[in-house]
Each structure stands twice: as C-alpha cells, then as structure tokens.
Amino acid sequence: MTMLKQTSRTFYIPISNLDFGVKEAVTSAYLCMRAIDEIEDHEELADPLKIELLSGVYEAFQSPDIIDSIQSLLAPHKEDLPEVSMRLDEWLMLCPPTATPIIKQYIAKMSLEMSEWVQNGWNIHTEEDLDRYTYSVAGMVGEMLSELWLWHDGTQSDRDKAIAFGRGLQAVNILRNKLEDANRGVNFFPDGWGFKEMQQYTRRNLKLADSYIADLKQGPALKFCKVPLALAHATVNLLAAGGNKLTRDAVLKIVSKVT
C-alpha cells in the first residue's frame, strides 16, 4: 500500500477501501501494470532496451518459473529502473492464487503490446490508431478489472463499456500530459486533432464509462469505479476551463461526494 500511495493518487483511495481478497488482487494488478508502464514511459531508457524488457516480461510470464524469470530479467537493470518496476515479482505474488491467472494473462498481453508500440515509435495518425493504443495501455485494464469483479463476487459487467472506462481515463492523461509527452518526442493526438477533438474523444469514452458503472450492482466494483471516473470528469472540466491538475483539496471533496 505504501508503493501504491507513492505511484497513484487517483487509485490509492478506492483500492484502500476494497474488501479483503479483491483488495489484494486489484493492488497486485495495478502495481504490475504500473511496473511495466514505468518501463514504457521511462525518459532515459533507450528504446531497444525498453523493447527487450517489455517483451522479456511477456516471455517471463509464459515461463513455468515466472518469479525467477522476472528476477533474472530485471536484476541487471537495478540502477536504471524505478522501484515499482524492480519489484514486479512481489506484486504478482501479492495476488490471491485463484486470481493470479487473470493478472498473468493481461499483464503479459499488455507488456507485449507496449513493446510493439515502442518499436513503431508510438505512431498515431488516425482515431483507429489512438483506439488501439488506449486499448493496449488502459482499455485492457478495464477488461482485467471486470474479470476480477466476476472472480470476486460474480459481478457481471459489459466488456466494451469496461474498455471505454479504461480508455476514457487514459484519454484524460493524454489531454493533460500533451506538453510533457511532446518534450519526450511523443504525440498521441491523431493527425489534425487539437484539444477540441481529443476532448470530444475523451468525453465519448467517459460517457460509456458512466453507463458501465450505472449497470454495476451495489458492491466493491461500483464503489471502486466511481472514484477514478468522478476524478476523470472533474479533470476534463478543469482542462476545458484552462486549468491543469486537481488540487488535493478538490480530490478529497470529489472522493467524499461519491463515496
């Protein structure tokens, strides 16, 4: 939970409030995802090394001795990688055994697709390209969470709307981080798109995310999803008004309101 708090202001609160069992599973899922995400987004690692590490994670997750394989892959890069990435094996072991296959499936697939995006230089020219990218890094997270809700208490949810939930949250990040991404030579905006078009894309996906959580029964899944979605809506509104980042007080007020 200490690492979770260090790496995500958005997800720390809703994960902290989950029930025993699903809390460990979602924490494991988030930290595994964050571990590989930090490799993809690393500002100093050369792209060939990112590809080697991300595809190596995919291969390690296919190994019968997955923990040793992860440790062998990452150990030589201790000085270069952040702690959350170096401890990938720990995050996987945190997951309850019956949910581990879900985490393994999605983290492996995500790391492989991330390596492919690094390899092609994050070339995004059309909305279809953007859809593929946001699926690879976030829509897949929505899918993974839906499977964890089903695993935990049988909660059913719509797969396409679950993908839109993750995609919408990622689109908010793309809007907010445009300048930061540009500074590292990456542009996630399709050709001819400005703030207006990306905002429309973001709001379309957040509208589907609203529908996703409206369909959820009362329980941990709904309790969890309300928080990041409310923060995403608030951030888009803030960006549209010329702001950039929600204050801590604003975050706490929003969380208090939806919980």
C-alpha contacts under 8 A as a table, 3 or more apart, distances in Angstrom:
res1	aa1	res2	aa2	distance
1	M	4	L	4.84
1	M	5	K	6.11
1	M	12	Y	7.75
1	M	16	S	7.80
1	M	27	T	7.79
2	T	5	K	5.22
2	T	6	Q	6.34
3	M	6	Q	5.01
3	M	7	T	6.21
3	M	84	V	7.11
4	L	7	T	5.25
4	L	8	S	5.93
4	L	11	F	7.89
4	L	12	Y	5.95
4	L	27	T	7.47
4	L	31	L	6.91
5	K	8	S	5.57
5	K	9	R	6.28
5	K	12	Y	5.41
6	Q	9	R	7.54
7	T	34	R	7.89
8	S	11	F	5.52
8	S	12	Y	5.82
9	R	12	Y	5.61
9	R	13	I	7.37
10	T	13	I	6.83
10	T	14	P	7.94
10	T	227	V	7.81
10	T	228	P	6.03
10	T	231	L	7.55
11	F	14	P	5.66
11	F	15	I	6.01
11	F	228	P	6.77
12	Y	15	I	5.41
12	Y	16	S	5.95
13	I	16	S	5.18
13	I	17	N	6.57
14	P	17	N	5.30
14	P	18	L	6.71
14	P	223	K	7.31
14	P	224	F	4.97
14	P	225	C	7.72
14	P	227	V	6.38
14	P	228	P	7.91
15	I	18	L	5.36
15	I	23	K	6.07
15	I	26	V	7.00
15	I	27	T	6.76
15	I	224	F	6.73
16	S	23	K	7.08
17	N	23	K	7.74
17	N	224	F	7.80
18	L	22	V	6.59
18	L	23	K	4.93
18	L	220	P	5.98
18	L	223	K	7.98
18	L	224	F	7.14
19	D	22	V	5.91
19	D	23	K	5.63
19	D	220	P	6.88
20	F	23	K	5.42
20	F	24	E	6.92
21	G	24	E	5.33
21	G	25	A	6.35
21	G	96	P	6.81
21	G	152	H	7.66
22	V	25	A	4.90
22	V	26	V	6.00
22	V	148	L	7.37
22	V	149	W	7.82
22	V	152	H	6.11
23	K	26	V	5.36
23	K	27	T	6.01
24	E	27	T	5.08
24	E	28	S	6.00
24	E	94	L	6.37
24	E	95	C	5.70
24	E	96	P	6.93
25	A	28	S	5.12
25	A	29	A	6.16
25	A	94	L	7.29
25	A	95	C	4.70
25	A	96	P	6.15
25	A	99	A	6.74
25	A	100	T	7.93
25	A	148	L	7.47
26	V	29	A	4.91
26	V	30	Y	6.00
26	V	95	C	7.95
26	V	145	L	7.39
26	V	148	L	7.54
27	T	30	Y	5.17
27	T	31	L	6.08
27	T	91	W	7.82
27	T	95	C	7.86
28	S	31	L	5.37
28	S	32	C	6.01
28	S	91	W	4.92
28	S	92	L	5.80
28	S	93	M	7.82
28	S	94	L	5.75
28	S	95	C	5.37
28	S	103	I	7.84
29	A	32	C	5.30
29	A	33	M	6.11
29	A	91	W	7.67
29	A	92	L	7.63
29	A	95	C	7.75
29	A	103	I	5.89
29	A	107	I	7.92
30	Y	33	M	5.11
30	Y	34	R	6.03
31	L	34	R	4.85
31	L	35	A	5.96
31	L	84	V	7.06
31	L	88	L	7.52
31	L	91	W	6.09
32	C	35	A	5.05
32	C	36	I	6.66
32	C	85	S	7.83
32	C	88	L	5.74
32	C	91	W	5.85
32	C	92	L	6.64
32	C	107	I	6.93
33	M	36	I	5.53
33	M	37	D	6.05
33	M	107	I	6.36
34	R	37	D	4.85
34	R	38	E	6.02
34	R	84	V	7.13
34	R	85	S	7.38
35	A	38	E	5.50
35	A	39	I	6.87
35	A	84	V	5.24
35	A	85	S	3.89
35	A	86	M	7.47
35	A	87	R	7.75
35	A	88	L	6.09
36	I	39	I	5.11
36	I	40	E	6.46
36	I	54	L	6.90
36	I	85	S	6.39
36	I	111	S	6.43
37	D	40	E	5.10
37	D	41	D	6.13
37	D	137	V	7.89
38	E	41	D	5.18
38	E	42	H	5.66
38	E	82	P	7.47
38	E	85	S	6.77
39	I	42	H	5.19
39	I	45	L	7.89
39	I	50	K	6.24
39	I	53	L	7.73
39	I	54	L	7.40
39	I	81	L	7.29
39	I	85	S	7.23
40	E	50	K	6.26
40	E	54	L	7.66
40	E	114	M	6.67
40	E	115	S	7.54
40	E	118	V	7.14
42	H	45	L	5.81
43	E	184	R	6.90
45	L	49	L	6.56
45	L	50	K	6.53
45	L	80	D	7.60
46	A	49	L	5.46
46	A	50	K	6.43
47	D	50	K	4.95
47	D	51	I	6.18
47	D	118	V	6.49
47	D	119	Q	7.29
48	P	51	I	5.13
48	P	52	E	6.19
48	P	119	Q	7.78
49	L	52	E	4.91
49	L	53	L	6.08
50	K	53	L	5.19
50	K	54	L	5.98
50	K	115	S	6.96
50	K	118	V	7.34
51	I	54	L	5.28
51	I	55	S	5.88
51	I	115	S	4.75
51	I	116	E	7.45
51	I	118	V	6.55
51	I	119	Q	6.70
52	E	55	S	5.45
52	E	56	G	5.75
52	E	115	S	7.80
53	L	56	G	4.77
53	L	57	V	6.14
53	L	73	L	7.18
53	L	74	L	7.61
54	L	57	V	5.12
54	L	58	Y	6.52
54	L	111	S	5.14
54	L	112	L	6.22
54	L	114	M	6.92
54	L	115	S	5.34
55	S	58	Y	5.02
55	S	59	E	6.33
55	S	111	S	6.44
55	S	112	L	5.29
55	S	115	S	5.93
56	G	59	E	5.01
56	G	60	A	6.00
56	G	73	L	6.78
57	V	60	A	4.96
57	V	61	F	6.14
57	V	70	I	6.65
57	V	73	L	7.62
57	V	108	A	6.72
57	V	111	S	6.53
57	V	112	L	7.85
58	Y	61	F	5.27
58	Y	62	Q	6.71
58	Y	107	I	7.71
58	Y	108	A	4.49
58	Y	109	K	6.89
58	Y	111	S	5.88
58	Y	112	L	5.68
59	E	62	Q	5.19
59	E	63	S	6.58
59	E	108	A	7.75
60	A	63	S	5.08
60	A	65	D	7.94
60	A	66	I	5.45
60	A	67	I	7.94
60	A	69	S	5.14
60	A	70	I	5.73
60	A	73	L	7.99
61	F	66	I	5.57
61	F	70	I	7.87
61	F	104	K	6.36
61	F	108	A	5.95
62	Q	66	I	7.13
62	Q	108	A	7.92
63	S	66	I	5.07
63	S	69	S	7.01
65	D	68	D	5.79
65	D	69	S	6.23
66	I	69	S	5.02
66	I	70	I	6.14
67	I	70	I	5.24
67	I	71	Q	6.25
67	I	89	D	5.57
68	D	71	Q	5.09
68	D	72	S	6.03
69	S	72	S	5.18
69	S	73	L	6.15
70	I	73	L	5.14
70	I	74	L	6.22
70	I	88	L	7.40
70	I	89	D	6.28
71	Q	74	L	5.37
71	Q	75	A	5.67
71	Q	89	D	6.98
72	S	75	A	5.58
72	S	76	P	7.62
73	L	76	P	7.15
74	L	77	H	5.53
74	L	78	K	6.82
74	L	86	M	6.28
75	A	78	K	5.57
75	A	86	M	7.50
77	H	80	D	5.32
77	H	81	L	6.15
78	K	81	L	5.69
78	K	82	P	7.87
78	K	86	M	6.73
81	L	85	S	6.26
81	L	86	M	6.47
82	P	85	S	5.54
82	P	86	M	6.44
83	E	86	M	5.02
83	E	87	R	6.19
84	V	87	R	5.47
84	V	88	L	6.75
85	S	88	L	5.44
86	M	89	D	7.87
87	R	90	E	5.30
87	R	91	W	6.58
88	L	91	W	5.21
88	L	92	L	6.41
89	D	92	L	5.26
89	D	93	M	6.33
90	E	93	M	5.09
90	E	94	L	6.25
91	W	94	L	5.14
91	W	95	C	7.13
92	L	95	C	5.72
92	L	100	T	7.35
92	L	103	I	7.67
92	L	104	K	7.98
93	M	96	P	7.81
95	C	99	A	6.55
95	C	100	T	5.79
96	P	99	A	5.54
96	P	100	T	6.30
97	P	100	T	5.09
97	P	101	P	7.87
98	T	101	P	7.05
99	A	102	I	5.57
99	A	103	I	6.80
99	A	148	L	7.16
99	A	151	W	7.02
100	T	103	I	5.16
100	T	104	K	6.07
101	P	104	K	5.06
101	P	105	Q	6.05
102	I	105	Q	5.32
102	I	106	Y	6.45
102	I	144	M	6.92
102	I	147	E	7.20
102	I	148	L	7.44
103	I	106	Y	5.48
103	I	107	I	5.95
103	I	144	M	7.24
104	K	107	I	5.42
104	K	108	A	5.89
105	Q	108	A	5.47
105	Q	109	K	6.27
106	Y	109	K	5.07
106	Y	110	M	5.91
106	Y	140	M	7.06
106	Y	141	V	7.69
106	Y	144	M	6.49
107	I	110	M	5.00
107	I	111	S	6.00
108	A	111	S	5.30
108	A	112	L	6.28
109	K	112	L	5.25
109	K	113	E	6.26
110	M	113	E	5.21
110	M	114	M	6.02
110	M	136	S	5.85
110	M	137	V	6.52
110	M	140	M	7.33
111	S	114	M	5.01
111	S	115	S	6.20
112	L	115	S	5.19
112	L	116	E	6.48
113	E	116	E	5.01
113	E	117	W	6.33
113	E	136	S	6.05
114	M	117	W	5.05
114	M	118	V	6.30
114	M	136	S	6.81
114	M	137	V	7.17
115	S	118	V	5.14
115	S	119	Q	6.16
116	E	119	Q	4.93
116	E	120	N	6.32
117	W	120	N	5.28
117	W	121	G	6.15
117	W	122	W	5.04
117	W	123	N	7.67
117	W	133	Y	7.66
118	V	121	G	5.08
118	V	122	W	5.89
119	Q	122	W	7.65
120	N	123	N	6.12
121	G	186	V	7.95
122	W	186	V	6.89
122	W	187	N	7.71
122	W	188	F	7.49
123	N	129	D	7.83
123	N	188	F	7.92
124	I	127	E	7.95
124	I	129	D	5.20
124	I	130	L	6.03
124	I	187	N	7.44
124	I	188	F	5.97
124	I	189	F	6.94
124	I	190	P	5.64
124	I	191	D	7.72
125	H	129	D	6.34
125	H	130	L	7.73
125	H	189	F	7.49
125	H	190	P	4.42
125	H	191	D	4.97
126	T	129	D	5.14
126	T	130	L	6.46
126	T	190	P	4.87
126	T	191	D	6.36
127	E	130	L	4.91
127	E	131	D	6.10
127	E	190	P	6.06
128	E	131	D	4.97
128	E	132	R	6.25
129	D	132	R	5.12
129	D	133	Y	6.25
129	D	190	P	7.76
130	L	133	Y	5.07
130	L	134	T	6.04
130	L	188	F	6.96
130	L	189	F	7.58
130	L	190	P	6.92
131	D	134	T	5.27
131	D	135	Y	5.99
131	D	167	R	7.91
132	R	135	Y	5.16
132	R	136	S	6.23
133	Y	136	S	5.09
133	Y	137	V	6.47
134	T	137	V	5.41
134	T	138	A	5.54
134	T	139	G	6.03
134	T	166	G	7.95
134	T	167	R	5.32
134	T	170	Q	6.46
134	T	171	A	7.35
135	Y	138	A	5.40
135	Y	139	G	3.99
135	Y	140	M	5.55
135	Y	163	I	6.94
135	Y	166	G	7.75
135	Y	167	R	6.21
136	S	139	G	6.44
136	S	140	M	5.99
137	V	140	M	6.55
137	V	141	V	7.26
137	V	170	Q	7.85
138	A	141	V	4.92
138	A	142	G	6.64
138	A	163	I	7.57
138	A	166	G	4.72
138	A	167	R	5.42
138	A	169	L	7.62
138	A	170	Q	6.06
139	G	142	G	5.13
139	G	143	E	6.54
139	G	162	A	7.17
139	G	163	I	4.06
139	G	164	A	6.23
139	G	165	F	6.96
139	G	166	G	4.35
139	G	167	R	4.73
140	M	143	E	4.97
140	M	144	M	6.16
140	M	163	I	6.29
140	M	166	G	7.16
141	V	144	M	4.95
141	V	145	L	6.12
141	V	163	I	7.49
141	V	166	G	6.07
142	G	145	L	5.17
142	G	146	S	6.26
142	G	162	A	4.76
142	G	163	I	4.99
142	G	164	A	7.53
142	G	165	F	6.08
142	G	166	G	4.78
142	G	167	R	7.93
143	E	146	S	5.13
143	E	147	E	6.42
143	E	159	R	6.23
143	E	162	A	5.67
143	E	163	I	5.83
144	M	147	E	5.19
144	M	148	L	6.33
145	L	148	L	4.92
145	L	149	W	6.22
146	S	149	W	5.12
146	S	150	L	6.33
146	S	156	Q	7.58
146	S	157	S	6.33
146	S	159	R	7.36
146	S	162	A	6.72
147	E	150	L	5.06
147	E	151	W	6.07
148	L	151	W	4.86
148	L	152	H	6.02
149	W	152	H	5.19
149	W	153	D	6.31
149	W	154	G	6.59
149	W	155	T	5.40
149	W	156	Q	7.47
149	W	220	P	7.82
149	W	221	A	6.02
150	L	153	D	5.77
150	L	154	G	4.14
150	L	155	T	4.63
150	L	156	Q	5.95
151	W	154	G	6.02
151	W	155	T	7.89
152	H	155	T	7.64
155	T	216	L	7.36
155	T	217	K	7.10
155	T	221	A	7.65
156	Q	216	L	7.33
157	S	162	A	7.29
157	S	212	Y	7.19
157	S	215	D	7.08
157	S	216	L	6.51
158	D	161	K	5.38
158	D	162	A	6.05
158	D	212	Y	6.66
159	R	162	A	4.96
159	R	163	I	6.27
160	D	163	I	5.13
160	D	164	A	6.37
161	K	164	A	4.89
161	K	165	F	6.16
161	K	208	L	5.69
161	K	209	A	5.90
161	K	211	S	7.23
161	K	212	Y	5.18
162	A	165	F	5.00
162	A	166	G	6.62
162	A	209	A	6.90
162	A	212	Y	6.31
163	I	166	G	5.33
163	I	167	R	5.99
164	A	167	R	4.77
164	A	168	G	5.70
164	A	205	N	5.09
164	A	206	L	6.95
164	A	208	L	6.02
164	A	209	A	5.73
165	F	168	G	5.33
165	F	169	L	6.51
165	F	205	N	6.71
165	F	206	L	6.40
165	F	208	L	6.94
165	F	209	A	4.34
165	F	210	D	7.94
165	F	212	Y	7.25
165	F	229	L	7.76
166	G	169	L	5.31
166	G	170	Q	6.34
167	R	170	Q	5.13
167	R	171	A	6.11
167	R	205	N	6.63
168	G	171	A	5.03
168	G	172	V	6.41
168	G	202	T	5.40
168	G	203	R	7.30
168	G	204	R	7.89
168	G	205	N	4.77
168	G	206	L	5.04
168	G	209	A	7.27
168	G	232	A	7.92
169	L	172	V	5.26
169	L	173	N	6.72
169	L	202	T	7.97
169	L	206	L	7.55
169	L	228	P	7.69
169	L	229	L	7.28
169	L	232	A	6.12
170	Q	173	N	5.08
170	Q	174	I	6.34
171	A	174	I	4.92
171	A	175	L	6.22
171	A	198	M	7.63
171	A	201	Y	7.64
171	A	202	T	5.33
172	V	175	L	5.15
172	V	176	R	6.19
172	V	202	T	6.38
172	V	232	A	6.45
172	V	235	T	7.28
172	V	236	V	6.49
173	N	176	R	5.05
173	N	177	N	5.82
174	I	177	N	5.25
174	I	178	K	5.88
174	I	188	F	6.87
175	L	178	K	5.73
175	L	195	F	7.19
175	L	198	M	6.85
175	L	199	Q	7.21
176	R	239	L	7.22
176	R	244	N	6.42
176	R	245	K	7.87
177	N	180	E	5.14
177	N	181	D	5.94
178	K	181	D	5.21
178	K	182	A	6.12
178	K	187	N	7.19
178	K	188	F	7.85
179	L	182	A	4.99
179	L	183	N	6.27
180	E	183	N	5.18
180	E	184	R	6.88
181	D	184	R	5.35
181	D	185	G	6.42
181	D	186	V	5.15
181	D	187	N	6.36
182	A	185	G	4.86
182	A	186	V	5.12
182	A	187	N	5.90
183	N	186	V	7.46
189	F	193	W	5.88
189	F	194	G	7.25
189	F	198	M	7.04
190	P	193	W	5.52
193	W	196	K	7.52
193	W	197	E	5.50
193	W	198	M	6.69
194	G	197	E	5.61
194	G	198	M	6.41
195	F	198	M	5.25
195	F	199	Q	5.90
196	K	199	Q	5.13
196	K	200	Q	6.25
197	E	200	Q	5.10
197	E	201	Y	6.27
198	M	201	Y	4.98
198	M	202	T	6.08
199	Q	202	T	4.97
199	Q	203	R	6.10
199	Q	236	V	7.44
200	Q	203	R	5.15
200	Q	204	R	6.12
201	Y	204	R	5.24
201	Y	205	N	6.48
202	T	205	N	5.36
202	T	206	L	6.18
203	R	206	L	4.92
203	R	207	K	6.00
204	R	207	K	5.20
204	R	208	L	6.58
205	N	208	L	5.11
205	N	209	A	6.20
206	L	209	A	4.70
206	L	210	D	6.14
206	L	229	L	7.51
206	L	232	A	7.98
206	L	233	H	7.40
207	K	210	D	5.02
207	K	211	S	6.50
208	L	211	S	5.01
208	L	212	Y	6.17
209	A	212	Y	4.77
209	A	213	I	6.40
209	A	229	L	7.49
210	D	213	I	5.49
210	D	214	A	6.15
210	D	229	L	7.71
211	S	214	A	4.94
211	S	215	D	6.39
212	Y	215	D	5.50
212	Y	216	L	6.87
213	I	216	L	5.10
213	I	222	L	6.07
213	I	225	C	6.79
213	I	226	K	7.21
216	L	221	A	7.17
216	L	222	L	5.84
217	K	221	A	7.95
217	K	222	L	6.76
218	Q	221	A	7.72
218	Q	222	L	6.05
218	Q	223	K	7.54
219	G	222	L	5.71
219	G	223	K	6.18
220	P	223	K	5.00
220	P	224	F	5.94
221	A	224	F	5.20
221	A	225	C	6.12
222	L	225	C	5.27
222	L	226	K	6.12
223	K	226	K	5.76
223	K	227	V	7.44
223	K	259	T	7.21
224	F	227	V	6.16
224	F	228	P	7.77
225	C	228	P	6.05
225	C	229	L	6.28
226	K	229	L	5.40
226	K	230	A	6.03
226	K	258	V	6.56
226	K	259	T	7.90
227	V	230	A	5.28
227	V	231	L	6.28
227	V	254	I	7.84
227	V	255	V	5.96
227	V	258	V	6.62
227	V	259	T	7.68
228	P	231	L	5.04
228	P	232	A	6.01
229	L	232	A	4.97
229	L	233	H	6.29
230	A	233	H	5.25
230	A	234	A	6.24
230	A	254	I	6.97
230	A	255	V	7.84
230	A	258	V	7.49
231	L	234	A	5.06
231	L	235	T	6.05
231	L	251	V	7.00
231	L	254	I	6.92
231	L	255	V	7.92
232	A	235	T	5.09
232	A	236	V	6.27
233	H	236	V	5.28
233	H	237	N	6.31
234	A	237	N	5.15
234	A	238	L	6.13
234	A	246	L	7.89
235	T	238	L	4.94
235	T	239	L	6.09
235	T	244	N	7.56
235	T	245	K	6.81
235	T	246	L	6.49
236	V	239	L	5.08
236	V	240	A	6.12
237	N	240	A	5.09
237	N	241	A	6.32
238	L	241	A	5.09
238	L	242	G	6.44
238	L	243	G	5.07
238	L	244	N	6.55
238	L	245	K	7.50
238	L	246	L	7.57
239	L	242	G	5.06
239	L	243	G	4.82
239	L	244	N	5.42
239	L	245	K	7.86
240	A	243	G	7.26
246	L	250	A	5.96
246	L	251	V	6.36
247	T	250	A	5.09
247	T	251	V	6.27
248	R	251	V	5.08
248	R	252	L	6.24
249	D	252	L	5.14
249	D	253	K	6.19
250	A	253	K	5.15
250	A	254	I	6.22
251	V	254	I	5.21
251	V	255	V	6.13
252	L	255	V	5.10
252	L	256	S	6.00
253	K	256	S	5.09
253	K	257	K	6.15
254	I	257	K	5.11
254	I	258	V	6.37
255	V	258	V	5.42
255	V	259	T	6.04
256	S	259	T	5.34
